[in-house]
């Protein structure tokens, strides 16, 4: 499956579960894309799980998902605000109960992925998870309509669409057959202004090569039909280019020196706007949770009631993951 980034681990390696966030406005095609990705995962004999959010009290989109796929639902609220506190717990339940190889989080159409990223990473502090990226599915016709209605960018829906596109590691520009080439050119230009670091895949009915999804967040993970060693399907991973808004998760292999860690955090570039984690230090018997925001670092002594890994999670734009990895491994 998708492998951890750690090298020369001194502990028994437990691969983190890759998590993919599917965002986009109502009716954009998220569930259609989800069905295609689930089919691809099943094709190679892997196990997927889904966390699906609906603003209403009934999850109609969930009815379109194969009943054999483990799924949790968050209803009656947007996943990035009113039910955000439940997000991490539901991800943990999926992991504990089903041990999936990959998890997909399908947001409600009104969710802002910028706010969602931090909520998802909370679960990675308690269970080995790796947020691979945000896939934003955008309805070309609807976006074009909103551009015409809100030429000055004052509408709330317009601003939400902008945020959904800005947060994307990959943009799936769907339903391109419903707009003229002139309108499509305007959309392309606007996306280029809002998100200069992401890739855009233009589709009809979300038809695309799933390898585009597996390759997010600085790692290219190819689903292959055969493993040379075991003759079983697996995920193969190659390092590749960085994404725009991204999360880097690093599981520690041993306790670290507290002063060395503080010195490392003092070197954080401006692109890192949030970090958190759980650590064991060589110079104390206690374990600590750390929080980093607005260039301020805080520690809190903790006594976990369950087994949790030592982990550091970084959220930011265009993260230099190789620099982070090298620094953390040196600790």
Backbone bond lengths (Angstrom), bond angles and torsions (degrees), N, CA, C in turn:
res aa  C-N    CA-C-N  psi(-1)  N-CA   C-N-CA  omega(-1)  CA-C   N-CA-C  phi
1 X - - - 1.463 - - 1.514 109.22 -
2 X 1.334 116.29 -173.66 1.459 119.76 179.40 1.511 107.97 -64.12
3 X 1.306 116.87 127.14 1.447 121.58 -168.64 1.520 112.41 -92.64
4 X 1.340 114.56 159.33 1.459 121.50 174.99 1.528 109.04 -72.93
5 X 1.322 117.28 155.86 1.452 121.16 -178.70 1.532 112.84 -85.19
6 X 1.335 118.34 -6.79 1.455 120.55 -175.68 1.521 110.89 -69.54
7 X 1.317 115.06 145.86 1.456 122.26 176.26 1.518 108.65 -120.25
8 X 1.358 117.32 148.25 1.455 122.73 174.67 1.525 112.75 52.51
9 X 1.325 116.15 44.88 1.452 120.51 -178.80 1.520 110.96 -65.50
10 X 1.337 115.53 140.90 1.450 120.40 178.08 1.516 111.92 -96.72
11 X 1.327 116.97 2.22 1.448 120.17 177.39 1.514 108.25 -119.69
12 X 1.319 116.13 165.61 1.457 120.16 179.19 1.519 108.99 -64.21
13 X 1.333 118.75 117.34 1.464 120.04 -173.48 1.528 112.61 -70.40
14 X 1.315 116.13 129.78 1.452 122.85 172.32 1.509 106.64 -118.78
15 X 1.318 117.48 113.29 1.447 120.76 -172.42 1.526 110.74 -67.83
16 X 1.328 118.45 132.31 1.467 120.64 176.43 1.515 110.99 -68.48
17 X 1.320 115.77 148.41 1.461 120.97 178.52 1.523 108.95 -81.23
18 X 1.330 118.89 122.44 1.463 119.85 176.67 1.527 110.95 -69.79
19 X 1.332 115.89 137.24 1.459 122.39 179.98 1.526 108.61 -120.70
20 X 1.319 116.74 128.53 1.464 122.83 178.64 1.524 108.49 -116.57
21 X 1.336 116.49 129.80 1.458 122.46 -179.93 1.527 109.20 -100.06
22 X 1.323 116.70 124.92 1.462 122.34 177.71 1.522 108.56 -105.19
23 X 1.326 116.06 115.28 1.459 122.05 -177.32 1.524 109.30 -119.05
24 X 1.331 115.13 171.34 1.463 120.23 179.44 1.507 110.90 140.41
25 X 1.317 116.27 154.60 1.462 121.04 -174.80 1.527 110.73 -71.12
26 X 1.323 114.64 166.91 1.463 122.09 -178.20 1.530 111.28 -53.03
27 X 1.331 116.38 130.65 1.451 121.15 175.70 1.515 115.37 76.59
28 X 1.316 117.81 12.63 1.469 120.18 -176.62 1.527 112.84 -75.36
29 X 1.336 116.68 -26.00 1.459 119.74 -178.98 1.517 113.92 120.91
30 X 1.343 118.02 16.13 1.468 121.31 -177.54 1.523 112.19 -59.73
31 X 1.337 116.48 -44.67 1.462 119.40 -177.39 1.522 111.00 -68.21
32 X 1.319 117.19 -34.19 1.472 120.34 175.70 1.527 110.21 -62.75
33 X 1.338 116.37 -44.18 1.455 119.77 178.07 1.529 110.43 -64.72
34 X 1.328 116.60 -42.55 1.458 120.45 179.09 1.526 111.23 -57.07
35 X 1.328 116.82 -43.75 1.464 120.33 179.44 1.521 111.47 -60.77
36 X 1.332 117.21 -39.07 1.472 120.90 178.86 1.535 110.61 -66.01
37 X 1.317 116.87 -40.94 1.459 120.33 -178.99 1.528 110.93 -68.97
38 X 1.320 116.56 -40.54 1.465 119.99 177.84 1.521 111.04 -61.72
39 X 1.310 116.09 -40.70 1.464 120.36 178.24 1.521 110.87 -62.16
40 X 1.329 116.94 -38.66 1.464 120.46 -178.88 1.528 111.04 -69.83
41 X 1.327 116.63 -38.46 1.459 120.31 177.58 1.534 110.44 -64.29
42 X 1.329 116.00 -44.70 1.462 119.87 179.45 1.522 111.67 -65.23
43 X 1.320 116.46 -31.06 1.464 120.96 -177.85 1.522 111.55 -58.77
44 X 1.313 117.22 -33.07 1.459 120.30 -178.46 1.525 112.28 -101.90
45 X 1.311 116.18 14.34 1.452 119.45 173.36 1.510 115.40 78.86
46 X 1.336 117.42 20.57 1.456 121.02 178.55 1.530 110.12 -98.83
47 X 1.329 115.40 166.46 1.460 121.70 -176.16 1.523 110.43 -112.67
48 X 1.326 116.57 124.46 1.463 122.22 178.59 1.520 109.94 -109.68
49 X 1.325 115.74 156.70 1.456 122.72 172.61 1.517 108.06 -135.20
50 X 1.330 116.56 155.85 1.463 121.84 -174.20 1.520 110.60 -130.83
51 X 1.326 115.69 133.50 1.460 122.12 168.42 1.520 106.42 -111.43
52 X 1.336 116.41 115.58 1.460 120.88 -173.58 1.519 110.17 -117.93
53 X 1.330 115.65 135.63 1.458 121.98 -177.45 1.521 110.58 -117.41
54 X 1.343 115.67 136.52 1.457 121.74 173.48 1.522 108.40 -131.74
55 X 1.328 116.13 143.53 1.460 120.54 178.11 1.511 110.63 -70.48
56 X 1.345 117.32 -32.37 1.454 121.74 -179.64 1.512 113.08 -82.78
57 X 1.336 115.42 -172.00 1.462 121.54 -176.83 1.523 113.00 -91.04
58 X 1.319 118.04 -6.73 1.458 121.55 -178.45 1.519 109.11 -128.61
59 X 1.327 116.01 132.91 1.462 121.31 -179.49 1.526 109.52 -93.78
60 X 1.322 116.41 88.31 1.458 120.28 -179.54 1.521 111.77 -73.27
61 X 1.332 117.08 -36.63 1.460 119.87 179.35 1.521 111.38 -61.92
62 X 1.327 116.65 -32.31 1.448 120.24 -179.53 1.514 113.05 -62.73
63 X 1.336 116.66 -23.65 1.459 120.21 178.98 1.516 111.81 -67.86
64 X 1.337 116.95 -19.33 1.465 120.71 -179.34 1.523 112.56 -85.75
65 X 1.333 116.91 -5.32 1.459 121.48 -178.81 1.520 109.41 -93.65
66 X 1.313 116.53 139.61 1.460 122.85 178.05 1.525 110.25 -48.04
67 X 1.336 116.66 128.64 1.462 120.67 -176.94 1.520 113.22 -64.89
68 X 1.333 117.38 -16.43 1.463 120.69 178.78 1.525 112.51 -81.51
69 X 1.326 117.24 -9.68 1.465 121.49 -179.59 1.526 109.38 -83.00
70 X 1.343 119.28 123.18 1.457 120.38 175.75 1.527 110.70 -58.91
71 X 1.342 116.62 130.94 1.458 119.45 -176.23 1.519 110.46 -144.14
72 X 1.320 115.42 138.37 1.455 122.72 170.97 1.520 108.06 -113.97
73 X 1.338 116.24 149.58 1.454 120.70 -177.96 1.527 110.38 -120.97
74 X 1.317 115.46 140.71 1.458 123.06 170.38 1.521 106.47 -119.60
75 X 1.328 116.90 108.47 1.455 121.34 -174.21 1.527 111.41 -112.26
76 X 1.325 114.74 168.31 1.469 123.11 174.47 1.515 113.19 60.43
77 X 1.317 116.46 39.90 1.460 118.94 175.82 1.505 111.67 170.18
78 X 1.327 115.60 159.39 1.458 120.83 177.46 1.520 109.35 -80.37
79 X 1.307 116.40 138.10 1.461 122.17 -173.86 1.528 112.25 -65.06
80 X 1.325 118.14 -21.42 1.470 119.92 -177.15 1.520 112.72 -96.16
81 X 1.349 117.87 0.32 1.467 117.54 179.99 1.524 111.85 -138.63
82 X 1.331 119.03 -80.35 1.463 120.25 -170.06 1.515 113.69 -68.97
83 X 1.336 119.70 -25.79 1.462 120.19 178.73 1.518 112.04 -115.83
84 X 1.322 117.11 16.56 1.460 120.20 -176.28 1.524 112.44 -61.79
85 X 1.339 117.04 -31.08 1.452 119.45 179.73 1.512 113.07 -66.17
86 X 1.339 117.23 -24.24 1.462 121.36 -179.60 1.522 112.49 -86.43
87 X 1.310 117.07 -14.01 1.458 121.26 -172.24 1.523 112.14 -60.33
88 X 1.334 116.23 -52.12 1.451 118.99 -178.85 1.516 112.77 -61.08
89 X 1.340 117.17 -40.77 1.463 120.78 -178.83 1.522 111.37 -65.42
90 X 1.327 117.47 -38.88 1.462 119.68 179.48 1.524 110.87 -68.11
91 X 1.337 117.00 -37.30 1.465 119.98 176.12 1.525 110.47 -63.46
92 X 1.316 116.66 -40.82 1.458 120.20 178.40 1.524 111.19 -64.52
93 X 1.324 116.89 -40.08 1.467 119.73 178.84 1.521 110.84 -63.68
94 X 1.324 116.23 -42.15 1.468 119.42 176.64 1.517 110.89 -58.44
95 X 1.322 115.56 -44.02 1.463 120.38 -177.81 1.519 111.61 -66.73
96 X 1.332 115.99 -47.58 1.461 120.61 -176.87 1.525 112.18 -66.52
97 X 1.323 116.10 -41.17 1.461 120.00 -172.91 1.521 113.65 -82.14
98 X 1.345 117.05 -28.86 1.466 118.77 -170.83 1.526 114.75 -124.15
99 X 1.334 119.26 -13.30 1.461 122.64 -178.91 1.540 111.96 44.59
100 X 1.332 117.82 57.48 1.466 120.09 -178.90 1.522 111.92 -73.91
101 X 1.327 115.94 160.27 1.463 121.55 174.87 1.523 111.61 -84.05
102 X 1.326 116.97 -21.03 1.457 121.52 -179.02 1.525 108.08 -156.21
103 X 1.351 116.83 146.37 1.461 122.09 178.13 1.520 109.13 -123.30
104 X 1.332 116.09 135.45 1.458 122.16 174.07 1.532 108.33 -111.01
105 X 1.333 116.67 131.50 1.457 122.48 174.54 1.517 107.59 -109.54
106 X 1.340 116.46 111.12 1.473 120.06 177.42 1.515 108.33 -97.72
107 X 1.333 116.75 114.68 1.460 122.42 -177.31 1.528 110.63 -79.07
108 X 1.315 114.85 159.40 1.454 119.06 169.51 1.526 108.74 -66.17
109 X 1.320 116.50 160.30 1.459 120.31 -177.11 1.507 114.29 -65.37
110 X 1.338 117.48 -17.26 1.467 119.84 -177.83 1.524 111.81 -104.75
111 X 1.339 117.29 12.93 1.464 120.30 -178.79 1.522 110.83 -81.49
112 X 1.324 115.31 143.80 1.461 122.46 175.52 1.532 108.52 -99.85
113 X 1.333 118.49 110.64 1.469 120.96 -176.58 1.519 113.66 -60.10
114 X 1.338 117.74 -27.73 1.455 120.33 178.68 1.531 110.28 -57.21
115 X 1.341 116.47 -43.45 1.448 121.54 -179.34 1.528 111.34 -78.43
116 X 1.312 116.66 -26.68 1.455 121.50 -176.80 1.522 112.78 -72.25
117 X 1.319 117.75 -35.43 1.464 121.27 -174.85 1.523 112.25 -53.69
118 X 1.325 116.51 -44.21 1.453 119.01 -177.23 1.523 110.64 -66.64
119 X 1.338 117.34 -38.14 1.455 120.02 179.30 1.514 112.35 -63.15
120 X 1.332 117.12 -40.03 1.457 120.65 -179.63 1.525 110.72 -66.66
121 X 1.320 117.33 -38.58 1.456 119.30 -176.60 1.525 112.66 -69.67
122 X 1.330 118.34 -17.68 1.456 119.68 176.52 1.527 110.71 -57.80
123 X 1.332 116.45 -38.32 1.463 120.23 -178.38 1.521 111.69 -65.87
124 X 1.334 117.25 -29.48 1.461 120.00 -177.92 1.524 112.04 -70.21
125 X 1.344 117.22 -13.15 1.454 119.61 176.33 1.530 111.06 -77.04
126 X 1.323 116.74 -21.59 1.455 121.37 -176.84 1.520 113.00 -108.47
127 X 1.292 117.12 -20.96 1.460 121.59 -178.95 1.523 107.59 -145.76
128 X 1.322 116.60 149.07 1.463 119.98 -174.78 1.529 110.98 -71.88
129 X 1.317 114.92 100.02 1.453 121.87 178.34 1.517 109.31 -131.14
130 X 1.318 116.10 150.63 1.456 121.56 -178.00 1.524 108.74 -134.93
131 X 1.337 116.37 107.78 1.471 120.60 -179.24 1.524 108.49 -72.73
132 X 1.321 117.15 112.24 1.457 121.66 -174.85 1.522 113.25 -82.69
133 X 1.328 117.59 -27.67 1.453 118.04 179.24 1.510 113.33 157.22
134 X 1.324 115.09 175.55 1.460 123.22 179.99 1.525 108.75 -110.43
135 X 1.313 116.56 124.22 1.458 122.15 174.66 1.524 107.42 -104.92
136 X 1.313 117.26 113.01 1.461 121.72 179.76 1.528 109.47 -99.69
137 X 1.319 115.45 119.71 1.461 121.55 176.53 1.523 108.00 -96.49
138 X 1.321 117.01 125.19 1.456 121.11 -174.90 1.520 110.37 -123.08
139 X 1.322 116.09 128.90 1.463 123.37 175.92 1.532 107.66 -77.14
140 X 1.327 116.86 112.46 1.466 120.89 -175.70 1.520 112.45 -59.48
141 X 1.329 116.36 -42.89 1.465 120.07 -177.80 1.524 111.07 -66.75
142 X 1.334 116.40 -42.30 1.458 119.99 -179.39 1.527 110.74 -66.87
143 X 1.335 116.36 -42.00 1.456 119.56 178.60 1.523 110.93 -62.48
144 X 1.315 116.65 -42.42 1.463 120.56 178.67 1.526 110.86 -61.34
145 X 1.325 116.05 -39.98 1.464 121.44 178.74 1.524 110.81 -63.95
146 X 1.338 116.59 -42.11 1.461 120.51 180.00 1.529 111.31 -67.45
147 X 1.326 116.65 -33.45 1.466 120.24 177.57 1.521 110.62 -64.09
148 X 1.304 116.09 -37.61 1.469 120.12 -179.88 1.531 110.99 -72.52
149 X 1.334 117.18 -36.26 1.461 121.22 -178.40 1.523 112.34 -75.47
150 X 1.319 116.07 -30.56 1.462 119.93 -174.24 1.517 110.33 -127.81
151 X 1.318 115.28 63.06 1.463 120.72 -177.03 1.513 112.13 -58.44
152 X 1.331 116.28 -28.49 1.455 120.04 -178.76 1.530 112.49 -95.27
153 X 1.325 116.96 2.90 1.458 120.18 176.56 1.512 114.55 70.83
154 X 1.336 117.64 30.88 1.455 120.28 -176.45 1.519 112.98 -96.40
155 X 1.320 119.18 -16.41 1.452 121.51 -177.19 1.513 112.32 -73.32
156 X 1.354 117.01 145.08 1.460 121.23 -179.82 1.527 111.43 -64.26
157 X 1.317 116.82 -41.44 1.458 119.88 179.58 1.515 110.67 -64.05
158 X 1.313 116.17 -41.18 1.464 121.70 178.24 1.531 110.23 -58.68
159 X 1.339 116.19 -44.95 1.467 120.08 -178.89 1.524 111.34 -67.35
160 X 1.353 116.96 -35.59 1.458 120.19 177.57 1.530 110.46 -65.70
161 X 1.328 116.62 -44.38 1.467 119.85 178.05 1.521 110.33 -59.78
162 X 1.317 115.68 -40.03 1.466 119.86 178.81 1.525 110.70 -61.49
163 X 1.335 117.05 -45.11 1.459 120.72 179.57 1.524 111.17 -64.96
164 X 1.320 117.04 -39.33 1.464 120.20 178.85 1.519 111.35 -63.08
165 X 1.316 116.72 -35.89 1.467 120.88 178.23 1.523 111.39 -76.13
166 X 1.324 117.13 -39.51 1.469 120.61 -179.44 1.523 112.18 -64.31
167 X 1.337 116.94 -31.47 1.460 120.70 -176.97 1.516 113.07 -82.23
168 X 1.322 117.75 -7.43 1.463 121.12 -169.14 1.519 113.54 -74.46
169 X 1.329 115.18 136.33 1.461 121.41 166.84 1.522 109.60 -83.41
170 X 1.338 115.42 -28.33 1.461 122.54 174.49 1.513 107.79 -145.20
171 X 1.330 116.85 132.97 1.462 121.78 176.52 1.525 109.20 -105.15
172 X 1.324 115.82 124.28 1.461 121.34 174.51 1.522 106.40 -101.71
173 X 1.318 115.95 101.46 1.464 121.60 -179.62 1.521 107.37 -84.63
174 X 1.322 115.26 97.13 1.459 122.32 -169.67 1.540 111.94 -94.68
175 X 1.326 115.21 163.21 1.476 123.33 176.51 1.524 112.47 60.22
176 X 1.318 116.35 39.47 1.465 119.46 -177.74 1.526 111.82 -68.94
177 X 1.327 117.12 -15.03 1.469 120.89 178.53 1.525 112.09 -74.51
178 X 1.332 117.24 -8.41 1.458 121.18 -177.10 1.522 113.57 -98.60
179 X 1.327 117.28 2.55 1.461 120.73 179.50 1.526 110.16 -129.23
180 X 1.312 115.51 154.87 1.461 120.10 178.63 1.527 110.13 -73.82
181 X 1.321 116.82 162.95 1.461 121.29 179.23 1.528 110.43 -64.13
182 X 1.326 116.21 -33.75 1.462 119.54 178.69 1.520 111.20 -64.19
183 X 1.337 116.71 -45.40 1.467 120.20 178.32 1.521 111.09 -67.32
184 X 1.321 116.24 -35.59 1.458 120.06 179.37 1.529 110.76 -65.02
185 X 1.326 116.48 -38.44 1.463 120.20 177.44 1.524 111.09 -63.26
186 X 1.320 116.49 -37.95 1.461 119.95 178.85 1.530 110.30 -65.77
187 X 1.339 116.17 -41.08 1.464 120.85 178.23 1.527 110.23 -62.86
188 X 1.330 116.59 -45.10 1.467 120.31 179.36 1.521 111.18 -58.56
189 X 1.311 115.97 -43.01 1.468 120.60 -179.45 1.517 111.30 -63.87
190 X 1.329 115.69 -42.36 1.459 120.02 -178.70 1.526 111.48 -66.93
191 X 1.330 116.82 -43.06 1.455 120.51 177.76 1.528 110.12 -60.94
192 X 1.319 115.84 -38.05 1.458 120.05 177.94 1.516 112.73 -62.20
193 X 1.333 116.60 -30.17 1.465 120.90 177.54 1.527 111.19 -78.36
194 X 1.324 116.81 -39.94 1.462 121.57 -174.56 1.527 112.67 -77.36
195 X 1.315 117.16 -34.91 1.460 119.96 -176.25 1.521 108.44 -143.21
196 X 1.318 115.92 96.17 1.466 121.18 -174.09 1.528 113.31 -85.16
197 X 1.334 117.46 -4.95 1.459 119.90 -172.34 1.523 113.98 -110.30
198 X 1.310 118.36 -7.45 1.453 120.20 -174.22 1.517 111.89 -98.02
199 X 1.321 115.55 167.05 1.457 121.83 173.79 1.521 108.42 -97.66
200 X 1.333 115.90 150.74 1.458 121.81 178.66 1.524 108.57 -122.35
201 X 1.320 115.95 127.49 1.456 121.65 176.10 1.521 108.33 -114.49
202 X 1.329 116.39 118.42 1.458 120.90 179.84 1.531 109.29 -88.93
203 X 1.332 115.88 130.23 1.460 119.55 -172.63 1.524 112.52 -138.92
204 X 1.314 113.19 164.54 1.469 123.65 166.69 1.526 105.31 -122.35
205 X 1.330 116.28 123.75 1.469 122.61 -176.87 1.531 111.63 56.29
206 X 1.308 116.47 33.68 1.474 123.17 175.42 1.527 113.17 56.75
207 X 1.315 116.47 34.15 1.461 119.47 177.00 1.526 109.19 -80.36
208 X 1.327 116.30 114.91 1.461 121.36 179.91 1.521 109.92 -156.03
209 X 1.321 115.26 167.77 1.459 121.71 175.95 1.530 107.71 -80.28
210 X 1.340 118.34 116.94 1.471 120.12 -178.21 1.515 113.65 -57.41
211 X 1.325 118.38 -20.11 1.471 120.48 178.02 1.521 111.28 -58.45
212 X 1.339 118.27 -25.43 1.458 121.47 176.11 1.526 111.12 -61.98
213 X 1.341 116.10 -33.85 1.457 120.87 179.40 1.518 110.65 -77.84
214 X 1.328 115.79 -45.64 1.475 118.73 -177.47 1.529 110.83 -63.63
215 X 1.317 118.26 -17.34 1.456 120.46 -176.05 1.510 115.49 -93.50
216 X 1.329 118.75 17.96 1.463 120.48 -175.84 1.523 113.03 -81.24
217 X 1.346 114.01 164.68 1.465 123.96 171.71 1.516 113.95 63.86
218 X 1.334 115.04 44.62 1.451 118.92 172.80 1.509 114.14 78.34
219 X 1.322 118.07 5.54 1.458 121.52 -179.76 1.516 109.51 -133.42
220 X 1.293 116.37 133.03 1.451 120.19 176.92 1.529 107.92 -100.87
221 X 1.312 116.70 111.50 1.457 120.81 -177.45 1.527 108.98 -114.48
222 X 1.312 116.76 113.42 1.457 121.13 -175.65 1.519 109.69 -101.22
223 X 1.323 116.07 128.17 1.455 119.85 173.72 1.520 108.14 -75.76
224 X 1.320 117.23 119.01 1.459 120.89 -179.78 1.520 109.60 -114.61
225 X 1.311 115.93 155.16 1.457 120.51 -175.74 1.509 112.61 -87.75
226 X 1.342 117.79 -9.90 1.456 118.61 -177.25 1.516 111.28 -151.16
227 X 1.312 115.58 137.56 1.456 123.40 176.85 1.524 107.80 -102.92
228 X 1.334 116.57 126.66 1.466 119.95 -175.73 1.524 112.83 -58.79
229 X 1.338 116.92 -30.76 1.456 120.31 -175.43 1.526 112.96 -86.85
230 X 1.325 116.88 -41.16 1.465 120.07 -172.32 1.515 113.21 -112.39
231 X 1.333 117.24 -6.57 1.469 121.93 -177.88 1.518 111.50 59.22
232 X 1.355 116.90 28.92 1.458 121.87 176.98 1.522 109.40 -121.25
233 X 1.333 116.97 153.16 1.463 119.27 177.81 1.519 110.84 -60.88
234 X 1.334 116.29 151.65 1.455 119.43 178.23 1.526 109.73 -160.14
235 X 1.333 115.62 170.93 1.454 122.03 170.95 1.525 107.44 -92.42
236 X 1.313 118.09 134.57 1.462 121.84 174.69 1.521 107.86 -112.12
237 X 1.311 116.44 140.57 1.462 121.20 -171.32 1.515 111.84 -122.34
238 X 1.331 116.05 134.17 1.464 122.32 174.27 1.516 107.81 -133.00
239 X 1.320 117.97 140.26 1.468 120.72 176.32 1.517 109.97 -67.98
240 X 1.318 116.05 142.84 1.457 120.10 -178.54 1.521 109.29 -150.08
241 X 1.292 117.91 -164.81 1.460 122.28 -172.24 1.526 112.36 -70.03
242 X 1.337 115.83 164.52 1.452 122.25 -178.26 1.527 111.09 -82.33
243 X 1.339 114.92 157.94 1.447 121.11 173.44 1.516 108.79 -97.73
244 X 1.328 116.74 -176.99 1.456 122.47 -175.56 1.539 109.49 -84.42
245 X 1.319 118.22 -91.30 1.453 121.47 173.70 1.527 106.64 -80.47
246 X 1.325 116.85 121.90 1.446 118.00 -171.02 1.517 111.74 -148.15
247 X 1.320 114.07 166.19 1.459 122.69 178.56 1.519 108.27 -123.68
248 X 1.333 116.15 132.52 1.459 119.70 174.66 1.529 108.16 -116.67
249 X 1.326 116.47 123.60 1.463 122.52 -179.39 1.516 109.28 -113.43
250 X 1.338 116.19 128.80 1.464 120.56 -178.83 1.523 109.14 -129.12
251 X 1.320 116.80 118.56 1.459 121.62 177.44 1.522 109.09 -90.37
252 X 1.317 116.16 125.79 1.450 122.24 -175.22 1.527 110.98 -76.31
253 X 1.320 116.25 146.52 1.463 120.73 -178.10 1.521 112.52 -99.20
254 X 1.345 117.33 -10.64 1.463 119.82 -176.78 1.535 108.70 -164.03
255 X 1.330 117.75 164.86 1.475 119.88 174.77 1.528 110.37 -61.08
256 X 1.339 115.93 153.95 1.459 120.43 -178.11 1.523 109.73 -124.18
257 X 1.313 116.54 161.43 1.452 122.57 176.51 1.527 109.71 -76.57
258 X 1.324 117.24 129.21 1.461 120.53 -174.09 1.533 112.13 -65.07
259 X 1.329 117.25 -40.49 1.465 119.40 -179.65 1.526 111.16 -67.71
260 X 1.336 116.43 -38.41 1.467 119.79 177.88 1.526 110.38 -64.96
261 X 1.347 116.35 -36.76 1.460 119.34 179.07 1.525 110.73 -67.74
262 X 1.323 117.62 -43.24 1.463 120.36 178.31 1.524 110.80 -61.96
263 X 1.322 116.96 -39.19 1.463 120.22 177.83 1.524 110.66 -63.60
264 X 1.326 116.30 -40.48 1.463 120.87 177.45 1.532 110.81 -61.63
265 X 1.318 117.40 -45.35 1.458 120.63 -178.40 1.525 111.76 -66.89
266 X 1.326 117.33 -26.95 1.464 119.96 178.17 1.526 111.83 -70.20
267 X 1.332 116.88 -14.73 1.461 121.85 179.56 1.527 113.10 -92.99
268 X 1.339 117.39 3.85 1.459 119.94 -175.00 1.525 111.86 -57.78
269 X 1.334 117.27 127.91 1.474 119.46 175.97 1.519 111.09 -70.49
270 X 1.311 116.56 162.76 1.468 121.45 -177.09 1.517 112.15 -61.93
271 X 1.333 117.48 -22.84 1.468 120.79 -178.43 1.529 112.34 -67.73
272 X 1.332 117.23 -19.83 1.468 121.15 176.72 1.520 107.60 -88.89
273 X 1.350 117.48 108.14 1.452 117.87 -177.59 1.518 113.33 -106.49
274 X 1.339 117.52 -2.12 1.462 120.04 176.84 1.521 108.53 -158.26
275 X 1.337 116.50 140.18 1.461 121.32 174.65 1.518 108.14 -149.98
276 X 1.307 115.69 152.67 1.459 120.97 -180.00 1.516 108.24 -158.98
277 X 1.328 116.62 164.88 1.444 117.81 178.18 1.504 113.29 170.93
278 X 1.339 115.41 178.51 1.455 123.68 176.96 1.521 107.30 -126.81
279 X 1.340 116.03 131.19 1.452 120.28 -173.72 1.525 112.17 -134.60
280 X 1.325 115.00 152.58 1.453 122.97 168.56 1.524 106.81 -113.42
281 X 1.335 116.46 128.52 1.465 120.98 -178.20 1.532 110.31 -103.48
282 X 1.316 115.21 149.64 1.468 120.41 -179.80 1.522 111.44 -74.53
283 X 1.336 117.29 -20.95 1.455 120.96 -173.99 1.526 113.45 -102.81
284 X 1.341 117.48 16.63 1.462 121.57 174.99 1.513 108.79 -158.53
285 X 1.323 116.14 152.44 1.470 119.64 -179.66 1.525 112.27 -85.57
286 X 1.329 117.71 -12.86 1.470 121.31 -178.14 1.529 110.93 -83.17
287 X 1.336 114.90 157.88 1.463 120.40 171.33 1.531 107.75 -103.15
288 X 1.318 114.90 152.00 1.455 119.70 -175.04 1.528 111.03 -132.44
289 X 1.330 115.03 145.98 1.460 121.43 167.22 1.521 106.76 -99.66
290 X 1.331 116.86 134.39 1.462 119.08 176.23 1.523 109.99 -113.96
291 X 1.323 115.51 148.71 1.461 123.37 177.01 1.522 107.80 -130.80
292 X 1.339 116.03 134.96 1.461 120.96 179.77 1.522 108.28 -130.83
293 X 1.332 116.33 120.79 1.466 121.14 178.22 1.528 108.30 -155.96
294 X 1.316 115.58 143.71 1.469 121.68 -179.58 1.536 110.63 52.66
295 X 1.340 114.91 38.21 1.453 123.78 176.58 1.525 112.56 63.53
296 X 1.335 116.93 22.12 1.456 122.33 176.55 1.523 109.20 -114.56
297 X 1.345 116.97 135.61 1.449 122.67 -178.15 1.525 109.72 -113.66
298 X 1.335 116.57 128.18 1.462 121.73 178.82 1.522 109.99 -128.66
299 X 1.357 115.23 148.47 1.459 121.64 178.01 1.526 109.92 -121.63
300 X 1.325 115.41 145.31 1.460 121.55 176.94 1.518 108.72 -134.89
301 X 1.333 116.97 123.27 1.459 120.99 177.95 1.528 109.14 -68.44
302 X 1.329 117.26 133.77 1.457 121.13 -177.27 1.526 110.51 -130.44
303 X 1.337 114.97 157.93 1.459 122.95 173.47 1.519 107.42 -131.99
304 X 1.334 118.23 83.01 1.473 121.77 -175.38 1.521 111.92 -56.87
305 X 1.334 115.46 139.32 1.450 121.35 179.20 1.526 112.21 -88.74
306 X 1.315 116.16 -2.67 1.456 121.61 176.29 1.519 107.70 -142.01
307 X 1.315 115.33 165.72 1.459 119.03 179.12 1.524 109.77 -68.95
308 X 1.317 116.28 122.22 1.462 121.00 178.82 1.521 108.65 -129.07
309 X 1.327 118.06 148.12 1.464 121.03 -177.55 1.521 112.00 -81.94
310 X 1.314 116.62 159.93 1.465 121.69 167.26 1.521 107.40 -80.43
311 X 1.321 117.05 123.41 1.453 120.19 -171.10 1.525 109.68 -151.90
312 X 1.328 116.20 149.70 1.461 122.78 173.74 1.524 107.88 -129.02
313 X 1.339 116.70 128.91 1.458 122.65 -177.29 1.523 109.18 -120.24
314 X 1.334 116.31 130.67 1.461 121.93 -178.95 1.524 109.83 -122.15
315 X 1.347 116.63 133.89 1.459 122.74 178.84 1.524 107.95 -120.79
316 X 1.328 116.37 131.61 1.459 118.49 -179.77 1.506 111.83 -177.55
317 X 1.310 115.85 -168.22 1.462 121.90 -179.00 1.524 109.45 -112.61
318 X 1.341 114.71 130.32 1.471 121.50 177.77 1.526 111.68 52.96
319 X 1.316 115.84 49.48 1.462 120.63 -176.96 1.525 111.34 -63.29
320 X 1.317 115.18 138.68 1.463 120.85 173.47 1.526 107.44 -84.59
321 X 1.316 116.01 82.88 1.462 120.59 -172.66 1.525 112.51 -64.48
322 X 1.320 117.53 -33.91 1.464 119.39 179.39 1.530 110.55 -65.97
323 X 1.329 116.92 -37.99 1.462 121.22 177.25 1.529 110.28 -64.88
324 X 1.332 116.87 -46.08 1.456 121.11 178.20 1.518 111.11 -60.46
325 X 1.326 115.78 -46.45 1.464 120.01 -178.25 1.534 111.26 -60.94
326 X 1.335 116.28 -46.01 1.456 120.47 -178.36 1.533 111.01 -62.72
327 X 1.325 116.60 -42.04 1.464 120.90 -179.00 1.536 110.56 -65.70
328 X 1.325 116.12 -42.79 1.454 120.03 -177.98 1.525 111.59 -69.44
329 X 1.307 115.82 -38.71 1.468 118.85 177.90 1.521 110.88 -67.33
330 X 1.337 117.00 -32.94 1.473 120.32 178.93 1.523 111.56 -67.74
331 X 1.337 117.12 -24.83 1.468 120.25 178.98 1.516 111.38 -66.89
